[in-house]
């Protein structure tokens, strides 16, 4: 198959295409307002392209007919794509790309009770990591996977739910600020990927070593590689989840560790700031 064949949408979606187009236009407009380094711009565009390729090209055909292709697709949708985009810190840039009336409406909404409730939900330090793991595991329940692969509405809900939860999670983990104003403390950003990767790795290992077909829906849809057994397909998919997903979360952990070390070096961790503030009082007390 040539390049054009690979890039041709398997299921054309005007709504999906519009979303990517709007995101690209807003980012280009925002870059004209804010000075954004080439590295950050590169992360954003690579992440956006990976998401597009996973959702709106021939890749989606193979994700519907091979379990391991489906797991690679979700690796990009849930882990790699959102991590790259959020690593570019695109929030202010995208907001700057909005027309002024929309920016004012967004600002005013964020100040309302409903706006604060939405922001609190999308950045809750307990709910977001739980949702991040839950949406990986729940779609892997064989009965849930069966119906989600056959019903296009469930299939799109599955894909978009993992994308959105990925953005929410990496937004917390890759935050470079101290807490507050960041929602998660620097130490929690290091610990969270350890907690979230364990159940994913365990389930990946279980899938890898299971010697019978857990997901017959891929045979029902017609496995895209003739001669590949269900157990082999399943084993590769389990390894993808077990090893590659764990590797990406380890990268997030190392990034969070680097952030903590940087904040510590600058004396911006809460304990250090408190000790600095209390030092003059202690010295004055000792002098008295």
Backbone bond lengths (Angstrom), bond angles and torsions (degrees), N, CA, C in turn:
res aa  C-N    CA-C-N  psi(-1)  N-CA   C-N-CA  omega(-1)  CA-C   N-CA-C  phi
1 X - - - 1.456 - - 1.528 109.50 -
2 X 1.354 117.70 133.40 1.456 120.79 -179.02 1.526 110.61 -79.82
3 X 1.347 115.14 176.25 1.467 120.44 -175.91 1.524 111.63 -62.31
4 X 1.336 116.35 -40.82 1.466 119.81 179.71 1.525 110.46 -61.32
5 X 1.332 115.91 -39.34 1.461 119.54 178.15 1.514 112.23 -62.64
6 X 1.343 116.75 -39.16 1.467 120.42 179.39 1.529 111.52 -68.65
7 X 1.330 116.57 -36.48 1.465 120.18 -176.59 1.518 113.18 -83.34
8 X 1.325 117.69 -13.01 1.456 120.58 178.55 1.528 109.79 -67.53
9 X 1.326 118.11 128.11 1.470 119.85 -179.22 1.522 111.96 -58.54
10 X 1.337 115.74 134.02 1.460 119.94 175.96 1.528 109.14 -71.99
11 X 1.325 117.06 -42.86 1.459 122.52 173.92 1.526 106.93 -130.87
12 X 1.322 115.89 103.69 1.460 120.08 -175.21 1.528 110.39 -65.43
13 X 1.342 115.99 131.21 1.456 121.69 -178.78 1.525 109.36 -129.82
14 X 1.337 118.31 104.51 1.472 120.36 176.99 1.523 112.46 -58.82
15 X 1.342 117.55 -37.74 1.466 120.89 -179.52 1.524 110.83 -63.99
16 X 1.327 116.33 -44.56 1.464 120.99 179.45 1.521 110.64 -64.27
17 X 1.311 116.39 -44.96 1.461 120.64 179.15 1.522 110.72 -61.33
18 X 1.330 116.89 -39.67 1.464 120.96 179.57 1.517 111.43 -63.88
19 X 1.339 116.97 -39.66 1.461 120.59 179.95 1.523 111.50 -61.87
20 X 1.331 116.05 -45.61 1.462 119.23 179.49 1.527 110.94 -66.14
21 X 1.323 116.95 -38.76 1.459 120.97 179.46 1.531 110.78 -64.08
22 X 1.323 116.85 -45.48 1.471 120.81 179.31 1.528 110.72 -62.84
23 X 1.340 117.54 -43.86 1.467 120.76 178.87 1.523 111.08 -60.61
24 X 1.337 117.03 -42.26 1.463 120.93 -179.69 1.532 111.13 -65.98
25 X 1.326 116.99 -43.19 1.473 120.83 -179.59 1.524 110.86 -64.91
26 X 1.335 116.89 -45.26 1.466 120.16 179.34 1.517 111.18 -61.09
27 X 1.329 117.00 -39.60 1.464 119.36 -178.66 1.530 110.76 -68.17
28 X 1.313 116.68 -42.27 1.473 119.91 178.74 1.532 110.03 -61.78
29 X 1.337 117.06 -44.10 1.465 120.89 177.97 1.528 110.98 -63.58
30 X 1.346 116.34 -40.58 1.458 119.98 -178.45 1.515 113.13 -67.80
31 X 1.331 116.30 -35.07 1.468 119.91 178.86 1.526 111.19 -63.55
32 X 1.323 117.02 -27.78 1.463 120.55 177.37 1.531 112.37 -70.93
33 X 1.339 115.76 -20.30 1.468 120.89 -179.75 1.522 110.67 -94.08
34 X 1.337 116.69 -47.46 1.465 121.90 -178.29 1.526 110.00 -100.91
35 X 1.308 115.60 146.29 1.467 120.37 173.19 1.524 108.25 -80.58
36 X 1.308 116.41 112.72 1.461 122.26 -177.43 1.523 108.43 -119.59
37 X 1.328 116.59 125.28 1.461 121.01 -179.08 1.517 112.09 -64.99
38 X 1.329 115.10 159.25 1.464 120.30 -178.43 1.522 111.82 -63.90
39 X 1.329 116.86 -33.61 1.467 119.45 179.97 1.529 110.54 -63.81
40 X 1.332 116.71 -45.73 1.464 120.43 178.72 1.524 110.95 -64.77
41 X 1.305 117.09 -42.25 1.463 119.20 177.74 1.529 110.75 -61.95
42 X 1.329 115.88 -40.37 1.465 119.69 179.50 1.513 111.98 -62.45
43 X 1.344 116.93 -42.76 1.464 120.31 178.78 1.527 110.94 -60.77
44 X 1.322 115.92 -43.35 1.468 119.18 -179.09 1.519 111.23 -62.39
45 X 1.336 117.27 -48.99 1.466 119.83 -174.80 1.523 111.54 -69.80
46 X 1.319 117.54 -37.23 1.472 119.38 177.57 1.523 110.04 -64.66
47 X 1.335 116.75 -44.59 1.459 119.93 178.64 1.517 112.18 -62.46
48 X 1.339 117.10 -41.71 1.464 120.40 -179.52 1.526 111.06 -66.03
49 X 1.322 116.23 -41.66 1.463 120.07 179.34 1.520 110.90 -65.03
50 X 1.319 117.74 -41.28 1.469 120.54 178.81 1.532 111.31 -62.24
51 X 1.321 116.57 -41.19 1.461 119.34 177.41 1.528 110.84 -63.91
52 X 1.323 115.95 -42.28 1.470 118.96 179.48 1.525 111.03 -63.17
53 X 1.331 116.55 -46.19 1.465 119.74 -179.21 1.525 111.68 -61.40
54 X 1.322 116.22 -35.05 1.466 119.86 -178.07 1.515 112.52 -74.96
55 X 1.344 117.00 -27.53 1.459 120.24 -172.67 1.518 114.04 -102.81
56 X 1.334 117.84 -26.73 1.462 118.58 -166.03 1.528 113.13 -134.98
57 X 1.317 116.64 32.57 1.459 120.59 176.56 1.534 108.38 -136.18
58 X 1.318 115.50 -170.32 1.463 121.43 -179.84 1.530 111.74 -63.73
59 X 1.329 116.93 -17.72 1.460 120.21 176.88 1.523 110.54 -55.31
60 X 1.328 116.27 -36.38 1.456 120.45 -178.62 1.531 111.42 -64.85
61 X 1.330 117.09 -31.11 1.467 121.00 176.69 1.531 110.26 -61.28
62 X 1.330 116.24 -47.16 1.466 120.23 -178.89 1.529 111.03 -71.11
63 X 1.333 117.79 -31.79 1.461 120.31 177.72 1.523 111.69 -65.14
64 X 1.334 116.58 -25.08 1.465 120.54 177.64 1.525 112.46 -84.48
65 X 1.355 117.26 -10.51 1.467 119.74 -172.36 1.523 113.90 -129.80
66 X 1.312 117.14 3.68 1.463 121.98 174.88 1.524 108.48 -142.09
67 X 1.316 116.71 127.57 1.461 118.83 -178.83 1.520 111.12 -64.07
68 X 1.335 117.97 -41.23 1.461 118.67 -177.23 1.533 111.28 -69.51
69 X 1.350 117.83 -32.24 1.464 120.30 174.93 1.527 110.40 -68.03
70 X 1.315 115.52 -35.45 1.462 120.50 176.70 1.526 110.91 -64.20
71 X 1.332 116.67 -40.29 1.469 119.97 178.78 1.527 111.47 -70.43
72 X 1.327 117.73 -36.12 1.472 120.01 175.94 1.523 109.79 -65.48
73 X 1.342 116.01 -41.37 1.460 119.72 177.16 1.526 110.51 -57.68
74 X 1.326 116.94 -46.74 1.461 119.53 -178.81 1.523 112.00 -71.97
75 X 1.319 117.77 -26.86 1.462 120.33 173.73 1.525 109.99 -60.27
76 X 1.326 116.68 -41.18 1.467 121.52 177.95 1.523 110.69 -72.26
77 X 1.338 116.81 -44.40 1.462 120.55 -175.63 1.525 112.41 -68.85
78 X 1.310 116.92 -36.18 1.466 121.28 -171.76 1.517 112.66 -97.51
79 X 1.330 116.77 -33.80 1.453 120.84 -174.22 1.530 112.81 -111.33
80 X 1.328 116.25 -68.69 1.462 120.17 -166.25 1.527 113.57 -69.10
81 X 1.333 117.35 -50.42 1.459 119.72 -177.99 1.513 113.22 -59.69
82 X 1.353 119.01 -55.29 1.465 119.64 177.31 1.525 113.82 -59.78
83 X 1.348 117.55 -36.23 1.463 119.57 179.00 1.524 110.94 -62.27
84 X 1.335 117.10 -45.38 1.463 120.34 -179.75 1.522 111.43 -63.97
85 X 1.329 116.49 -44.69 1.460 119.67 -177.66 1.528 110.97 -66.93
86 X 1.324 117.65 -45.13 1.463 119.14 179.87 1.527 111.24 -70.71
87 X 1.334 117.36 -25.51 1.463 120.25 173.86 1.512 112.48 -67.44
88 X 1.343 117.06 -16.24 1.465 121.60 176.10 1.527 111.68 -86.69
89 X 1.342 117.98 -4.74 1.464 123.40 -178.07 1.529 111.14 48.06
90 X 1.349 116.73 64.95 1.456 119.67 -171.54 1.526 115.23 -87.57
91 X 1.330 118.00 -2.62 1.461 120.48 -171.59 1.520 113.70 -55.23
92 X 1.340 116.38 -56.55 1.460 120.08 -178.25 1.518 111.80 -65.41
93 X 1.319 116.63 -33.83 1.463 120.36 -179.11 1.527 109.93 -67.64
94 X 1.330 117.20 -46.33 1.465 120.28 178.88 1.524 111.23 -64.96
95 X 1.324 117.05 -38.35 1.458 120.26 178.82 1.525 110.73 -65.54
96 X 1.323 116.03 -38.17 1.473 119.56 178.18 1.522 111.66 -67.51
97 X 1.334 117.13 -22.55 1.454 120.52 178.85 1.514 113.94 -79.61
98 X 1.338 117.04 -11.90 1.460 119.96 178.89 1.524 110.86 -72.48
99 X 1.316 117.93 147.14 1.467 120.00 170.82 1.531 109.58 -58.70
100 X 1.330 117.27 148.21 1.459 121.56 -174.55 1.528 113.51 -54.41
101 X 1.343 120.41 -43.52 1.476 118.61 178.93 1.529 112.89 -58.93
102 X 1.341 116.81 -38.33 1.464 119.88 178.88 1.523 111.39 -70.47
103 X 1.314 116.48 -35.89 1.469 119.67 177.38 1.520 110.51 -63.58
104 X 1.326 116.92 -40.06 1.469 120.82 179.19 1.516 110.52 -66.89
105 X 1.336 116.61 -42.41 1.464 119.97 178.32 1.526 111.22 -63.61
106 X 1.328 116.65 -40.21 1.457 120.47 178.19 1.523 110.71 -64.11
107 X 1.317 116.54 -44.27 1.473 120.68 178.14 1.520 110.99 -60.34
108 X 1.329 116.91 -46.08 1.460 120.66 -178.89 1.525 111.09 -65.30
109 X 1.342 117.01 -38.52 1.462 119.68 178.97 1.519 111.02 -64.48
110 X 1.324 116.87 -41.02 1.471 120.48 -178.78 1.525 111.94 -64.03
111 X 1.338 117.12 -20.48 1.460 120.76 179.66 1.526 112.72 -87.77
112 X 1.327 117.12 -12.20 1.465 120.62 179.44 1.518 110.56 -79.90
113 X 1.326 115.91 167.08 1.453 120.15 177.23 1.511 112.04 -62.19
114 X 1.335 116.29 -41.32 1.465 119.77 178.76 1.525 110.85 -63.94
115 X 1.328 116.55 -40.27 1.466 120.33 179.10 1.507 111.89 -63.89
116 X 1.340 116.53 -43.62 1.468 119.62 178.77 1.525 110.90 -65.54
117 X 1.343 116.29 -34.38 1.461 119.45 177.88 1.526 111.09 -65.67
118 X 1.332 116.76 -43.62 1.469 121.00 178.71 1.522 110.72 -62.86
119 X 1.325 116.76 -46.17 1.467 120.72 -179.79 1.531 110.10 -62.89
120 X 1.344 115.87 -42.06 1.462 119.36 179.14 1.516 112.42 -62.22
121 X 1.335 116.73 -38.40 1.463 120.53 179.16 1.525 111.17 -69.49
122 X 1.319 116.73 -42.58 1.461 121.01 -176.79 1.522 113.01 -72.35
123 X 1.326 117.12 -15.60 1.468 120.40 -177.86 1.531 112.47 -123.48
124 X 1.333 117.31 15.69 1.458 119.78 -179.00 1.530 110.12 -66.57
125 X 1.322 116.83 127.16 1.465 120.74 -172.32 1.523 113.75 -72.99
126 X 1.325 117.64 -12.86 1.461 121.14 175.59 1.523 111.40 -100.46
127 X 1.326 116.44 -45.10 1.459 120.98 -176.66 1.523 112.31 -67.35
128 X 1.324 117.67 -42.29 1.471 120.84 -174.32 1.533 111.90 -65.41
129 X 1.347 121.06 -48.67 1.472 118.94 176.47 1.525 112.93 -61.57
130 X 1.344 116.52 -38.13 1.469 119.24 177.26 1.525 110.59 -61.57
131 X 1.331 116.81 -46.12 1.463 120.61 -179.49 1.524 110.68 -63.77
132 X 1.326 116.74 -36.87 1.465 122.28 -179.84 1.528 111.02 -58.07
133 X 1.331 116.15 -45.45 1.462 120.65 179.96 1.521 111.21 -77.68
134 X 1.326 116.16 -42.07 1.472 120.43 -176.24 1.522 111.27 -58.63
135 X 1.330 117.51 -42.65 1.460 120.44 -176.14 1.529 112.49 -74.19
136 X 1.318 117.82 -16.64 1.465 119.20 170.23 1.523 109.66 -76.53
137 X 1.326 115.96 -46.38 1.459 120.59 -171.32 1.521 113.15 -78.05
138 X 1.329 117.45 -37.88 1.465 118.73 -174.58 1.520 111.87 -66.07
139 X 1.344 117.14 -34.63 1.463 119.80 179.98 1.523 111.65 -75.46
140 X 1.341 117.07 -10.24 1.464 120.60 177.99 1.525 112.91 -93.12
141 X 1.320 117.56 -5.64 1.460 119.32 173.15 1.529 107.28 -61.77
142 X 1.339 118.88 124.23 1.469 120.18 -172.23 1.521 115.06 -50.09
143 X 1.335 118.16 -43.12 1.470 119.68 -179.26 1.516 111.40 -68.25
144 X 1.343 116.94 -38.35 1.469 120.78 178.34 1.522 109.79 -67.36
145 X 1.332 116.40 -43.61 1.458 120.93 178.01 1.533 111.22 -59.99
146 X 1.318 116.90 -40.45 1.465 121.97 -178.40 1.526 110.62 -58.24
147 X 1.319 116.80 -52.51 1.464 119.75 -176.32 1.529 112.04 -73.22
148 X 1.341 117.86 -33.12 1.463 119.92 -179.43 1.526 111.92 -69.64
149 X 1.329 117.65 -26.58 1.460 119.80 178.58 1.525 112.21 -81.38
150 X 1.335 117.23 -18.32 1.464 120.67 -177.33 1.532 112.77 -99.98
151 X 1.322 117.42 -24.43 1.462 122.02 -179.29 1.526 108.15 -103.54
152 X 1.333 117.71 116.21 1.469 120.77 -174.70 1.523 112.12 -62.71
153 X 1.338 117.06 -29.04 1.467 119.19 178.66 1.523 110.84 -69.57
154 X 1.339 116.98 -44.54 1.462 120.09 176.28 1.525 111.05 -65.99
155 X 1.326 116.26 -36.02 1.467 120.34 -179.44 1.529 110.54 -62.25
156 X 1.314 116.70 -45.54 1.470 119.65 179.13 1.521 111.30 -69.16
157 X 1.337 116.63 -37.89 1.467 119.68 175.71 1.523 110.27 -60.53
158 X 1.317 117.41 -42.87 1.458 121.92 178.83 1.529 110.74 -58.89
159 X 1.327 116.44 -51.05 1.464 119.88 -176.76 1.518 112.13 -64.39
160 X 1.335 116.51 -45.47 1.460 118.45 -176.97 1.523 112.06 -73.07
161 X 1.317 118.29 -28.61 1.461 119.71 178.15 1.521 111.18 -66.28
162 X 1.342 117.31 -38.89 1.465 118.57 179.78 1.527 111.00 -73.17
163 X 1.335 117.77 -32.70 1.465 120.34 176.69 1.527 110.04 -63.91
164 X 1.323 116.65 -49.78 1.465 120.91 -176.33 1.530 110.77 -64.46
165 X 1.333 117.22 -43.17 1.466 119.25 179.05 1.523 110.83 -65.46
166 X 1.343 117.31 -32.13 1.464 120.15 175.95 1.519 111.86 -64.36
167 X 1.329 116.84 -43.82 1.466 120.31 176.82 1.521 110.84 -61.46
168 X 1.322 117.06 -44.53 1.459 121.07 -178.85 1.531 110.88 -61.89
169 X 1.333 116.63 -42.81 1.465 120.19 -175.80 1.527 111.68 -69.97
170 X 1.330 116.12 -51.16 1.465 117.94 -176.78 1.515 112.29 -69.22
171 X 1.323 117.84 -22.07 1.459 120.77 172.86 1.523 110.62 -60.98
172 X 1.330 117.12 -36.96 1.461 120.69 178.17 1.525 111.92 -76.09
173 X 1.334 116.52 -46.15 1.462 120.74 -172.16 1.527 111.68 -69.94
174 X 1.326 117.95 -36.00 1.460 121.22 -174.88 1.527 112.97 -90.47
175 X 1.320 117.68 4.59 1.468 121.12 177.41 1.526 109.22 -61.46
176 X 1.311 117.17 128.33 1.473 122.00 -175.68 1.531 112.53 -97.22
177 X 1.317 118.08 3.12 1.453 121.12 -176.10 1.535 111.21 -91.71
178 X 1.335 117.96 159.10 1.468 119.79 171.16 1.528 109.35 -71.35
179 X 1.326 116.10 171.41 1.459 121.20 179.51 1.524 110.07 -117.93
180 X 1.341 117.50 120.77 1.464 128.06 -8.29 1.533 110.93 -72.31
181 X 1.333 117.08 162.75 1.472 130.07 14.90 1.527 114.54 -87.63
182 X 1.346 118.59 -13.33 1.465 119.41 178.87 1.517 110.11 -63.03
183 X 1.328 116.68 147.84 1.460 121.30 -177.66 1.522 110.89 -70.72
184 X 1.328 116.66 -45.79 1.462 121.53 -179.71 1.523 110.42 -93.01
185 X 1.333 116.08 140.37 1.456 120.39 172.45 1.532 109.26 -68.90
186 X 1.337 118.15 152.33 1.471 120.34 -179.40 1.529 113.50 -53.87
187 X 1.335 117.62 -39.42 1.458 119.63 178.88 1.516 112.44 -67.10
188 X 1.329 117.30 -36.37 1.461 121.04 179.26 1.521 111.01 -67.53
189 X 1.328 117.03 -31.08 1.471 120.16 178.10 1.531 110.93 -68.03
190 X 1.313 116.85 -26.56 1.465 120.82 175.70 1.526 110.25 -78.50
191 X 1.311 116.22 -42.37 1.464 121.09 -175.99 1.525 112.27 -72.49
192 X 1.315 117.45 -34.81 1.461 120.58 -173.74 1.529 113.55 -58.68
193 X 1.347 120.58 -47.12 1.472 118.48 178.25 1.523 113.53 -61.04
194 X 1.341 117.17 -30.88 1.463 119.83 176.87 1.521 109.83 -64.04
195 X 1.328 115.77 -43.85 1.467 120.36 -178.74 1.523 111.06 -68.42
196 X 1.335 117.17 -42.43 1.464 119.56 -175.24 1.529 112.65 -75.54
197 X 1.333 117.84 -27.46 1.467 118.61 -177.27 1.528 112.31 -78.14
198 X 1.329 117.77 -26.59 1.471 120.30 -175.01 1.522 112.40 -60.94
199 X 1.335 120.36 -54.09 1.471 118.29 -179.48 1.530 112.92 -62.77
200 X 1.335 117.13 -32.99 1.461 119.46 178.08 1.527 111.02 -66.80
201 X 1.331 116.84 -40.93 1.454 120.55 179.29 1.526 111.30 -68.11
202 X 1.324 116.27 -37.86 1.469 119.91 179.23 1.523 110.04 -64.39
203 X 1.341 116.96 -46.98 1.463 120.36 179.36 1.527 110.18 -64.27
204 X 1.335 117.11 -39.30 1.463 120.36 176.95 1.519 111.78 -60.59
205 X 1.336 116.78 -40.92 1.457 120.39 179.14 1.530 110.84 -67.35
206 X 1.319 117.03 -40.41 1.472 120.60 178.85 1.529 109.70 -61.42
207 X 1.336 117.01 -45.42 1.463 120.97 179.35 1.528 110.31 -62.85
208 X 1.326 116.98 -41.03 1.464 121.44 -178.13 1.524 111.99 -60.91
209 X 1.319 116.80 -42.21 1.466 120.35 -172.91 1.532 113.58 -95.58
210 X 1.330 117.64 -0.68 1.467 119.45 176.13 1.527 109.04 -71.81
211 X 1.317 116.94 130.31 1.458 121.75 -172.76 1.523 113.63 -100.04
212 X 1.307 117.31 15.76 1.458 120.16 173.56 1.528 108.57 -135.24
213 X 1.313 116.60 164.30 1.464 121.92 -172.81 1.531 110.62 -75.62
214 X 1.328 115.59 113.06 1.454 120.93 177.51 1.524 112.26 -82.99
215 X 1.344 116.31 -25.54 1.458 120.97 -171.53 1.534 110.29 -127.88
216 X 1.333 117.56 74.99 1.476 120.60 -179.11 1.521 113.37 -67.04
217 X 1.326 117.94 -10.60 1.462 120.42 -179.77 1.523 111.66 -60.56
218 X 1.340 117.66 -27.82 1.465 119.67 -179.19 1.531 111.07 -73.90
219 X 1.322 117.18 -29.53 1.467 119.93 170.85 1.521 110.48 -71.56
220 X 1.331 115.70 -38.21 1.462 120.24 179.37 1.524 111.03 -63.53
221 X 1.323 116.66 -39.71 1.469 120.76 179.16 1.532 111.40 -76.07
222 X 1.329 116.93 -18.62 1.464 121.04 -178.29 1.508 110.84 98.80
223 X 1.347 116.86 96.88 1.461 120.58 -176.47 1.528 110.18 -60.58
224 X 1.339 115.72 130.88 1.471 121.05 -168.51 1.522 113.61 -72.50
225 X 1.327 118.50 -19.36 1.458 121.64 178.81 1.530 107.74 -109.86
226 X 1.312 117.92 105.24 1.479 120.33 -179.11 1.529 110.72 -60.01
227 X 1.291 115.72 137.40 1.458 120.96 177.38 1.510 114.66 90.53
228 X 1.325 118.13 -14.43 1.471 119.80 177.94 1.521 108.73 -78.09
229 X 1.318 116.06 125.88 1.459 119.73 -179.40 1.525 110.32 -76.39
230 X 1.313 114.13 159.16 1.460 119.39 179.60 1.533 111.40 -63.30
231 X 1.340 116.70 -38.23 1.469 120.18 -178.39 1.528 110.75 -67.78
232 X 1.346 117.45 -38.69 1.463 120.58 177.68 1.529 110.41 -65.13
233 X 1.317 116.29 -47.69 1.464 121.60 177.77 1.526 110.20 -57.16
234 X 1.305 115.22 -45.48 1.458 121.34 -179.46 1.520 111.52 -64.80
235 X 1.331 116.90 -40.45 1.460 120.67 -179.81 1.523 112.38 -64.38
236 X 1.339 116.79 -41.65 1.472 119.94 178.25 1.527 110.02 -65.69
237 X 1.334 116.02 -40.49 1.460 119.35 178.04 1.512 112.68 -63.39
238 X 1.334 116.17 -41.32 1.454 119.82 177.36 1.517 112.36 -63.49
239 X 1.334 116.89 -40.66 1.471 120.51 177.32 1.524 111.13 -63.71
240 X 1.330 116.16 -38.15 1.469 119.79 177.80 1.519 110.34 -58.22
241 X 1.310 115.72 -44.76 1.466 120.55 -179.76 1.522 111.45 -72.12
242 X 1.312 116.11 -38.32 1.456 122.17 -176.05 1.530 111.48 -70.23
243 X 1.323 116.75 -48.46 1.460 121.18 -171.48 1.528 112.11 -96.06
244 X 1.333 117.90 -55.93 1.458 120.40 -172.60 1.528 112.46 -67.75
245 X 1.345 116.71 -42.98 1.461 119.03 178.31 1.528 110.45 -62.80
246 X 1.338 116.50 -40.13 1.460 120.12 177.21 1.513 112.28 -63.76
247 X 1.329 116.34 -36.56 1.467 120.54 178.33 1.524 111.03 -63.59
248 X 1.328 116.98 -43.78 1.469 120.37 -178.86 1.522 110.41 -66.11
249 X 1.330 117.34 -40.47 1.463 118.99 177.79 1.528 111.54 -67.81
250 X 1.332 116.64 -31.48 1.466 119.38 174.90 1.517 110.86 -64.38
251 X 1.332 116.88 -37.22 1.466 120.27 175.26 1.523 110.25 -61.25
252 X 1.334 116.84 -43.17 1.458 119.95 177.49 1.516 111.36 -61.67
253 X 1.326 116.88 -39.50 1.463 121.65 177.19 1.525 110.68 -61.45
254 X 1.336 116.95 -45.37 1.466 120.64 -179.46 1.526 110.95 -65.27
255 X 1.325 116.33 -37.16 1.463 119.51 176.84 1.528 110.22 -62.63
256 X 1.338 116.77 -44.26 1.459 121.14 179.00 1.526 110.76 -64.08
257 X 1.339 116.99 -36.91 1.462 120.72 177.07 1.522 110.45 -64.28
258 X 1.333 116.32 -42.37 1.462 120.04 176.94 1.517 111.65 -61.65
259 X 1.325 117.02 -39.03 1.465 120.83 178.10 1.518 110.91 -63.42
260 X 1.335 116.16 -42.68 1.464 119.78 179.69 1.529 111.17 -63.79
261 X 1.322 116.67 -41.68 1.471 120.00 179.38 1.526 110.45 -65.51
262 X 1.335 116.99 -38.66 1.468 120.38 179.04 1.526 110.70 -65.38
263 X 1.334 116.52 -44.49 1.462 119.90 179.13 1.527 111.15 -65.19
264 X 1.329 116.03 -37.94 1.461 120.04 179.04 1.526 110.47 -64.75
265 X 1.344 115.77 -42.47 1.458 119.55 179.48 1.514 113.04 -62.73
266 X 1.332 116.23 -29.52 1.465 120.82 179.82 1.528 112.44 -92.93
267 X 1.343 116.35 1.98 1.455 119.74 179.94 1.510 113.85 68.27
268 X 1.331 117.05 31.29 1.467 120.55 -176.19 1.531 113.30 -105.76
269 X 1.330 116.35 7.96 1.459 118.56 173.86 1.524 109.49 -77.86
270 X 1.321 118.92 146.74 1.472 121.08 -174.41 1.512 114.20 -53.77
271 X 1.342 118.83 -42.89 1.462 121.05 -177.85 1.515 111.15 -63.76
272 X 1.340 115.40 -42.55 1.460 119.01 -179.07 1.520 111.07 -66.64
273 X 1.341 117.09 -40.43 1.454 119.63 179.86 1.530 110.60 -64.66
274 X 1.352 116.46 -37.42 1.451 119.71 179.55 1.530 110.55 -68.04
275 X 1.335 116.40 -41.19 1.467 118.71 179.24 1.526 110.63 -65.08
276 X 1.342 116.82 -37.39 1.461 119.48 177.50 1.523 111.42 -62.13
277 X 1.342 115.10 -41.59 1.464 119.03 -178.32 1.528 111.35 -68.69
278 X 1.352 115.92 -33.21 1.456 119.45 -177.03 1.519 112.90 -84.40
279 X 1.325 117.56 -17.65 1.471 120.79 -176.32 1.531 112.41 -58.31
280 X 1.370 120.23 -48.37 1.480 118.71 179.79 1.513 112.75 -61.06
281 X 1.340 116.34 -36.28 1.468 118.88 -179.40 1.520 109.74 -66.61
282 X 1.340 117.21 -41.09 1.462 120.52 179.77 1.516 110.86 -65.38
283 X 1.343 115.81 -40.26 1.474 119.11 179.06 1.526 111.09 -64.12
284 X 1.339 116.42 -40.48 1.458 119.73 179.85 1.522 110.58 -65.58
285 X 1.313 116.76 -39.46 1.460 121.40 179.04 1.528 111.66 -63.83
286 X 1.339 115.37 -43.44 1.462 119.85 179.82 1.520 110.77 -66.68
287 X 1.363 116.68 -34.03 1.453 120.40 179.33 1.499 112.11 -67.16
288 X 1.354 116.50 -34.89 1.453 121.42 177.87 1.530 110.14 -69.65
